[in-house]
Amino acid sequence: MKIKPQLVALVACATVVTAFAQTQHTPPSPADIAAHQVKRMTTLLSLTSAQQQQATTIYTNATTAEQSIRQSDRANHESLRTAVKNNDAASIDQIASSIAQSTAQMTSIRAKADAAFYQILTAEQQAKFTELESEHVGLLDGPGGPPGAMGLR
C-alpha cells in the first residue's frame, strides 16, 4: 500500500504541532529570579553567604508579591484592548487608572526591596555599588521591570 506524500507531511506536521503544544514555557519561580539576581550581585559586590541568604529572602518575597499584581495587570491590559476596540472612553479611563495603580505598587515593592538590600551591604560594598550604578552597570537590572526608587533595577 502506497502512502501519499501529502498524508505523510500532514501526519508529520500534526506531530510537530502536538509536541510544540505540550512543551509550554514555564516562567521562572520567584526563588529562581532571586537566585539569578543574587548570583550577579555576589559576583559584582562579593556578598558574604549571610548577605546572599538575606538578599535571596528579600528578592524572593518581592517577586512573590509582584506576581499577583502582574496577573491582575495582564487582565487589565486585555480589558483595555477590548475597551479600545469598543471605543469605550469611560472604561479606558478606569482601566488606565488601574494600570497606573498596579505600576505604582510594583515600583513600591521593588524600591522597598532595593532599600532593604542596600542596608545589608557594608560601607565598602555600598561605595562599590554606588560606583557601579554611576557607571550605569545596573546591578539590579533584570526581570523586574522599571527601576525602583534608586534606579537600581
LINFEN-V165000 format. One line per field, one symbol per residue. ss: DSSP state (H for helix, E for strand, - for the rest). phi: phi as a letter, one per 40 degrees, with the letter a starting at -180 (. if undefined). A space follows every 50 residues. Layout:
# LINFEN-V165000
ss: ???
phi: ???
This chain:
# LINFEN-V165000
ss: ----HHHHHHHHHHHHHHHHHH-------HHHHHHHHHHHHHHHH---HH HHHHHHHHHHHHHHHHHHHHHHHHHHHHHHHHHHH---HHHHHHHHHHHH HHHHHHHHHHHHHHHHHHHH--HHHHHHHHHHHH---------------- ---
phi: .cbcdcccccccccccccccccbccbcccdccccccccdcccccbfcccc cccccccdccccccccdcccccccccccccdcccccfccccdcccccccc ccccccccdccccccccdccccdcccccdccccccgcgdbcicbhcccdc gcb
